Protein backbone atom coordinates (compact mmCIF):
# COMPACT_ATOMS: atom_id res chain seq x y z
CA UNK A 1 0.00 0.00 0.00
CA UNK A 2 1.06 3.65 -0.41
CA UNK A 3 2.99 5.74 2.06
CA UNK A 4 0.99 7.67 4.66
CA UNK A 5 1.74 11.38 5.12
CA UNK A 6 1.28 13.28 8.36
CA UNK A 7 0.02 16.43 6.72
CA UNK A 8 -1.35 17.50 3.39
CA UNK A 9 1.40 20.07 2.83
CA UNK A 10 4.14 17.39 2.78
CA UNK A 11 2.25 15.45 0.12
CA UNK A 12 1.63 18.57 -1.94
CA UNK A 13 5.33 19.50 -1.76
CA UNK A 14 6.37 16.04 -2.98
CA UNK A 15 3.89 16.24 -5.85
CA UNK A 16 5.17 19.70 -6.82
CA UNK A 17 8.79 18.48 -6.73
CA UNK A 18 7.83 15.69 -9.14
CA UNK A 19 5.95 18.07 -11.42
CA UNK A 20 8.95 20.44 -11.49
CA UNK A 21 11.31 17.59 -12.43
CA UNK A 22 8.97 16.50 -15.21
CA UNK A 23 8.65 20.07 -16.49
CA UNK A 24 12.44 20.50 -16.58
CA UNK A 25 12.88 17.29 -18.55
CA UNK A 26 10.17 18.09 -21.07
CA UNK A 27 11.39 21.66 -21.50
CA UNK A 28 14.92 20.46 -22.23
CA UNK A 29 13.73 18.23 -25.07
CA UNK A 30 11.17 20.56 -26.59
CA UNK A 31 12.62 23.95 -25.77
CA UNK A 32 15.67 25.70 -27.24
CA UNK A 33 17.89 22.76 -26.31
CA UNK A 34 15.56 20.50 -28.26
CA UNK A 35 16.85 22.06 -31.47
CA UNK A 36 20.19 20.38 -30.75
CA UNK A 37 18.49 17.00 -30.99
CA UNK A 38 17.02 17.93 -34.36
CA UNK A 39 20.38 19.21 -35.59
CA UNK A 40 22.12 16.03 -34.45
CA UNK A 41 19.66 13.96 -36.47
CA UNK A 42 20.96 15.63 -39.64
CA UNK A 43 24.65 16.05 -38.75
CA UNK A 44 25.59 13.05 -40.86
CA UNK A 45 24.64 15.03 -43.96
CA UNK A 46 27.43 17.52 -43.34
CA UNK A 47 30.24 14.93 -43.24
CA UNK A 48 32.66 14.95 -46.14
CA UNK A 49 31.95 11.32 -47.09
CA UNK A 50 28.17 11.76 -47.27
CA UNK A 51 26.17 12.97 -50.28
CA UNK A 52 25.92 16.71 -50.71
CA UNK A 53 23.26 18.36 -48.56
CA UNK A 54 20.43 19.95 -50.56
CA UNK A 55 19.60 23.61 -50.19
CA UNK A 56 16.31 22.62 -48.52
CA UNK A 57 18.17 20.79 -45.77
CA UNK A 58 20.68 23.65 -45.41
CA UNK A 59 17.78 26.08 -44.93
CA UNK A 60 16.15 23.76 -42.40
CA UNK A 61 19.36 23.41 -40.39
CA UNK A 62 19.98 27.17 -40.46
CA UNK A 63 16.40 27.79 -39.28
CA UNK A 64 17.06 25.47 -36.32
CA UNK A 65 20.22 27.40 -35.46
CA UNK A 66 18.38 30.73 -35.70
CA UNK A 67 15.66 29.70 -33.22
CA UNK A 68 17.71 30.77 -30.21
CA UNK A 69 18.62 34.24 -31.55
CA UNK A 70 15.46 36.00 -30.39
CA UNK A 71 14.69 34.02 -27.25
CA UNK A 72 15.29 36.25 -24.25
CA UNK A 73 12.36 35.35 -22.02
CA UNK A 74 10.79 32.17 -20.70
CA UNK A 75 7.57 33.00 -22.52
CA UNK A 76 9.35 33.15 -25.88
CA UNK A 77 11.18 29.92 -25.08
CA UNK A 78 7.92 28.10 -24.48
CA UNK A 79 6.34 29.43 -27.69
CA UNK A 80 8.78 28.28 -30.38
CA UNK A 81 7.65 27.77 -33.95
CA UNK A 82 9.68 24.84 -35.25
CA UNK A 83 10.65 24.71 -38.94
CA UNK A 84 9.20 21.90 -41.01
CA UNK A 85 11.60 19.03 -41.59
CA UNK A 86 12.17 18.34 -45.31
CA UNK A 87 11.16 14.99 -46.75
C-alpha positions in Angstrom: 0.0 0.0 0.0 1.1 3.6 -0.4 3.0 5.7 2.1 1.0 7.7 4.7 1.7 11.4 5.1 1.3 13.3 8.4 0.0 16.4 6.7 -1.4 17.5 3.4 1.4 20.1 2.8 4.1 17.4 2.8 2.2 15.4 0.1 1.6 18.6 -1.9 5.3 19.5 -1.8 6.4 16.0 -3.0 3.9 16.2 -5.8 5.2 19.7 -6.8 8.8 18.5 -6.7 7.8 15.7 -9.1 6.0 18.1 -11.4 8.9 20.4 -11.5 11.3 17.6 -12.4 9.0 16.5 -15.2 8.7 20.1 -16.5 12.4 20.5 -16.6 12.9 17.3 -18.5 10.2 18.1 -21.1 11.4 21.7 -21.5 14.9 20.5 -22.2 13.7 18.2 -25.1 11.2 20.6 -26.6 12.6 24.0 -25.8 15.7 25.7 -27.2 17.9 22.8 -26.3 15.6 20.5 -28.3 16.9 22.1 -31.5 20.2 20.4 -30.8 18.5 17.0 -31.0 17.0 17.9 -34.4 20.4 19.2 -35.6 22.1 16.0 -34.4 19.7 14.0 -36.5 21.0 15.6 -39.6 24.6 16.0 -38.7 25.6 13.0 -40.9 24.6 15.0 -44.0 27.4 17.5 -43.3 30.2 14.9 -43.2 32.7 15.0 -46.1 32.0 11.3 -47.1 28.2 11.8 -47.3 26.2 13.0 -50.3 25.9 16.7 -50.7 23.3 18.4 -48.6 20.4 19.9 -50.6 19.6 23.6 -50.2 16.3 22.6 -48.5 18.2 20.8 -45.8 20.7 23.7 -45.4 17.8 26.1 -44.9 16.2 23.8 -42.4 19.4 23.4 -40.4 20.0 27.2 -40.5 16.4 27.8 -39.3 17.1 25.5 -36.3 20.2 27.4 -35.5 18.4 30.7 -35.7 15.7 29.7 -33.2 17.7 30.8 -30.2 18.6 34.2 -31.5 15.5 36.0 -30.4 14.7 34.0 -27.2 15.3 36.3 -24.3 12.4 35.4 -22.0 10.8 32.2 -20.7 7.6 33.0 -22.5 9.3 33.1 -25.9 11.2 29.9 -25.1 7.9 28.1 -24.5 6.3 29.4 -27.7 8.8 28.3 -30.4 7.6 27.8 -34.0 9.7 24.8 -35.2 10.7 24.7 -38.9 9.2 21.9 -41.0 11.6 19.0 -41.6 12.2 18.3 -45.3 11.2 15.0 -46.7 
